[in-house]
Amino acid sequence: MIQVVCAVILRDKKMLIAQRSEKMKLPLKWEFPGGKLEEGESEEQAIVREIKEELNIEILPVKKISSHVHDYGDFKINLIAYLCDYVAGEIKLLEHQDYKFVEFDKLLDFDLADADIPIIEKLKILL
């Protein structure tokens, strides 16, 4: 099982979602950005590193939202989501194809990766 962290990044009451490139697993799906936890890293360190590597911005993890297992058939992930504040930097897409800041009630209008959908349910309670 792959340990994956993702960031629900808030800015101006909207959340950042990123569209996976055609070369990535789950091509063109939208997601809360993040990536694999590396050995010896805390979840918070991993999410800060991944967002810097993928989007070139600095974030501050504020609160753990959820952790759940999702089986994609050929691979399984434990997706750990954090609510994060956008701290600094200009977004540069280093892996993804596109990004948007979206209001909460518009998130399900996008073709999200299946593992990300339960995070929205948790956000309903928090927001």
N, C-alpha and C positions, 0 to 999 in steps of 0.2 A: 504494500500500500504506500502511495506517495503522499507525503505531508506537504500541503500547499497552504500558503497564507495569501489572503487577498485584502485589499483596502477599499473601504467605502469612504471615498474622499469627499468631504463637504466643502463647498465654496458658494457663498451667496444663496444658501438654502437649496442648492442643487447638488447632485451627486455625479461624480465622474464615472462614466463607463467607457470602455475601450473595445474596439472591434479587432478581433484576431485577424492576422494576415492569412492569405491563402496558403502559405507555407507551414503554418502552425497546425497542431492537432486542433480539431474542432474549427476548421477554417470558416472565417467570416462571422462567427458567433460573437455576440457582445458579452462582456464580462466586467466584473469588478477586477481591476488589474492586480497582479501579484505574481507569485511563483513559488518554486520549491524551497523548502526549509533546508538549509545546509547543516551538516554536522557541526555541533558546538555553538550554533546560533540560537538565540532566544527567538520567539515568534516576532516580537517587536523589532529586533535587529533585522530579521529576514525581510519583513515588510518594508522597512525603511530602505534597505539595500535594493530590493527588487524594484521598487517604484523609482528609485534613482536610476537604476540600470535601464528600465523600460521607458520611462517618461521624462527623465532628467529633472525631476522636481523633488523638493524636500517636503516631507510630511511628518506629522506628529501623531503616533497612535494614541488614541484617547481612551477607548473602551473596547474590550473584546465583545463581539456581538454573538458569535455562534461558532460551533465546530460540529461538522456532520460528515458522514461517509457517503460518497456517491460512487456507484458502480457504472462505469461507461461501457461495460462489456469486456473490452480488451485491456482496460486498466481501471484501477480503483484509486480514488483520492480521499483523503481526510481534509476537507476544506475548512480552514480556520479564518474567520472574518473579523476584521477590526474596523471600527469607526475611527476615521483619521481626519485631522485638520490639515488643510493645504497651507504650508508655511511659506515657501518661497520657490522661485524659479519659473522659467517659461517652459511650457510643455513642448518636448520634441519627441516625436514618435520614433523610437529606436527599434521596436519590434512589431507594434500594432499598425493597422492600416488607417484607423480613424479613432476619434474620441469625441465625446459630447458631455456637456454638463446637463443633466436631466432632472426635472422635478420628480419627486417621489411617485406621484400618481401616473407618471408617463413611462416608468421603467418597464412595465410589462408590454408596452407597445413595441419593444425591441426583441429581436430573436436572441434571447439570452442563452448562455450555456446552461444546461440542465442543473448542474451543481450550484449555480448562483441563485436560482429561483427561491429556495428555502430561506436565503438571507433576507429577501424582501419581506417575507412573513415575520421574521424577527424584527426587522426595522419598523414594521407597523406598530409594534409594542413600544419601541424606543422613541419614535418621533412624534 
